[in-house]
Amino acid sequence: MNAELNFLWRRRSVRAFAGVPVSESQIRSLLEAAMAAPSACCRDPWEFLVIREKGLLKAVADCLPNGRFLADAPLGILVCGDIRRAHAESLSYLLQDCAAATENLLLAAPALGLGACWLGIHPREERIAALRSIFRIPEFLIPVAGIAVGVPEGKSAPRTRFDPAKVHDAGEWTL
Ligand SMILES: Cc1cc2nc3c(=O)[nH]c(=O)nc-3n(C[C@H](O)[C@H](O)[C@H](O)COP(=O)(O)O)c2cc1C
């Protein structure tokens, strides 16, 4: 693993958090990183809901079968996309833009002494509906992903999942 890319290898899903709050300046930096992501035609259709309150974190965790641990995180971020602003009003572009923003935020977390985990929402209709009702999210805003954030409780080893079998020479697929 190339040491210059350590910022990539250090991004690991963190699901257990120390009881330390995330500061407002860290939140700002995470969101700046998210909004530095590429976006089709620079439409930036993303909207970020910042969840700091314990009761709300628990309510969101209850909607996410694989994200129960959000209830014990100090911070949650809900990444939504505005279909009206997405390039060509396309759901695919909206999802790609929001995924890029989510990944940027996840990559920024370790650099700020934080850990984070992507929480799957889209395309699970029941999760989307439950979140819409908690936050009264209008139809044009589509919940895409949740992110649990906090100071990691333990340490995860940096790694890559590089697999040479996934790499193809352009000639390989030519008939
Ligand atoms: C679209 C998507 C949805 C995910 N949803 C969840 C989730 O709901 N709960 C969870 O604990 N991890 C979730 N993850 C994180 C993956 O489980 C994790 O990235 C994968 O196991 C690789 O581990 P790493 O992130 O530590 O490299 C999700 C990742 C993606 C990209």
The ligand as an SDF file (V2000), in Angstrom:
LIG
                    3D

 31 33  0  0  0  0  0  0  0  0999 V2000
  -24.1860    1.6970    0.1110 C   0  0  0  0  0  0  0  0  0  0  0  0
  -23.5730    1.2350    1.4200 C   0  0  0  0  0  0  0  0  0  0  0  0
  -24.4030    0.9150    2.4710 C   0  0  0  0  0  0  0  0  0  0  0  0
  -23.8570    0.5220    3.6970 C   0  0  0  0  0  0  0  0  0  0  0  0
  -24.7030    0.2790    4.7430 N   0  0  0  0  0  0  0  0  0  0  0  0
  -24.1950   -0.0770    5.9340 C   0  0  0  0  0  0  0  0  0  0  0  0
  -25.0730   -0.2310    7.0540 C   0  0  0  0  0  0  0  0  0  0  0  0
  -26.2830   -0.0400    6.9590 O   0  0  0  0  0  0  0  0  0  0  0  0
  -24.5260   -0.5900    8.2470 N   0  0  0  0  0  0  0  0  0  0  0  0
  -23.1650   -0.7880    8.3920 C   0  0  0  0  0  0  0  0  0  0  0  0
  -22.7400   -1.1100    9.5020 O   0  0  0  0  0  0  0  0  0  0  0  0
  -22.2980   -0.6210    7.3420 N   0  0  0  0  0  0  0  0  0  0  0  0
  -22.7830   -0.2690    6.1360 C   0  0  0  0  0  0  0  0  0  0  0  0
  -21.9390   -0.0340    5.0720 N   0  0  0  0  0  0  0  0  0  0  0  0
  -20.4780   -0.1780    5.2740 C   0  0  0  0  0  0  0  0  0  0  0  0
  -19.9370   -1.4910    4.6930 C   0  0  0  0  0  0  0  0  0  0  0  0
  -20.4150   -2.5780    5.4490 O   0  0  0  0  0  0  0  0  0  0  0  0
  -18.3810   -1.4240    4.7060 C   0  0  0  0  0  0  0  0  0  0  0  0
  -17.9600   -0.3250    3.9370 O   0  0  0  0  0  0  0  0  0  0  0  0
  -17.7350   -2.6920    4.1720 C   0  0  0  0  0  0  0  0  0  0  0  0
  -17.9930   -3.7870    5.0310 O   0  0  0  0  0  0  0  0  0  0  0  0
  -16.2130   -2.5430    4.0150 C   0  0  0  0  0  0  0  0  0  0  0  0
  -15.5770   -2.2470    5.2530 O   0  0  0  0  0  0  0  0  0  0  0  0
  -14.7560   -0.8830    5.4600 P   0  0  0  0  0  0  0  0  0  0  0  0
  -15.7100    0.2710    5.2520 O   0  0  0  0  0  0  0  0  0  0  0  0
  -14.2380   -0.9300    6.8730 O   0  0  0  0  0  0  0  0  0  0  0  0
  -13.6490   -0.8580    4.4490 O   0  0  0  0  0  0  0  0  0  0  0  0
  -22.4480    0.3830    3.8580 C   0  0  0  0  0  0  0  0  0  0  0  0
  -21.6140    0.7120    2.7680 C   0  0  0  0  0  0  0  0  0  0  0  0
  -22.1700    1.1570    1.5830 C   0  0  0  0  0  0  0  0  0  0  0  0
  -21.2560    1.5730    0.4460 C   0  0  0  0  0  0  0  0  0  0  0  0
  1  2  1  0
  2  3  1  0
  2 30  2  0
  3  4  2  0
  4  5  1  0
  4 28  1  0
  5  6  2  0
  6  7  1  0
  6 13  1  0
  7  8  2  0
  7  9  1  0
  9 10  1  0
 10 11  2  0
 10 12  1  0
 12 13  2  0
 13 14  1  0
 14 15  1  0
 14 28  1  0
 15 16  1  0
 16 17  1  0
 16 18  1  0
 18 19  1  0
 18 20  1  0
 20 21  1  0
 20 22  1  0
 22 23  1  0
 23 24  1  0
 24 25  2  0
 24 26  1  0
 24 27  1  0
 28 29  2  0
 29 30  1  0
 30 31  1  0
M  END
$$$$
